[in-house]
Amino acid sequence: MRNLSVLAANRQTESIVLRLREAVKNAGKQKDVASRAGIPASSLTDYLGGRELKLSVAARLANACGVSLEWLAIGENSVPKLQKEQSEQPRDFSNVSIPHYVGNASAGNGSYAANVDSYAVINIGRDALPPIVLSRLSSLVAVTVRGDSMSPSLYDCDTIFVDTRDCEIITGAVYVLRRDADLLVKRLSWSVTGDLIVSSDNPLYKPEQISAAKARQLFEDGGFPIAIVGRVIWRMGIMGAR
């Protein structure tokens, strides 16, 4: 079974690489694509050669090439497995496919996600999605919430939709963060002194404060050791500042 899983993962990677090559070829010069995506040209060469592509980088490359993250990740003609198995039901062409992190975002002290840069796919009817989600499909990922620190805004097992291009901090908005191998979902705010406040909506959890210097390092050093995956924009409704 393990060998089959590895084989399936390798085939998925090969398909993504082929679509990436096609997208880059149609988007112009390779160095220009890398510049628009904000990555070194040498890194793009590595990705085109088969290097593992992180979801956050895939979102930037999709945007730079003018294609959707959905197409780059799974191919626009992919058919949900459930629909294949239930052949008696007509295919629902109004569905959209959204990449889903293999791992959970902890609304607590942290949720270990060994495959944080891997993803599956969830399918949802287009008519069930609000305009803010439909307008950002090319940069969206879905994440499952674990824990109660963000209640009553978010609950355990909720699925949230995260815009990976929306990483600029808006005071009071909710973000998914990556800390080493952990995913966290927290509310971020700036203090008057420039410190970054990482807080939960559940009063049982105390907020954390990151100094202004370390907060700047968060962006200048490419998000090490903490990276912002993106802003949460929807969970059966629009997420925003309190």
RAKA-V522477 format. One record per run of one state. SS is the DSSP state (H for helix, E for strand, - for the rest). FROM is the first residue (numbers start at 0). TO is the last residue. If there is no record, write none. Layout:
ss:from:to
SS:FROM:TO
SS:FROM:TO
This chain:
ss:from:to
-:0:0
H:1:26
-:27:28
H:29:36
-:37:39
H:40:47
-:48:53
H:54:64
-:65:67
H:68:73
-:74:79
H:80:84
-:85:93
E:94:105
-:106:109
E:110:111
-:112:117
E:118:124
H:125:127
-:128:129
H:130:133
-:134:135
H:136:138
E:139:145
-:146:157
E:158:162
-:163:171
E:172:178
-:179:180
E:181:189
-:190:194
E:195:198
-:199:206
E:207:209
-:210:210
H:211:219
-:220:224
E:225:233
-:234:236
E:237:237
-:238:241
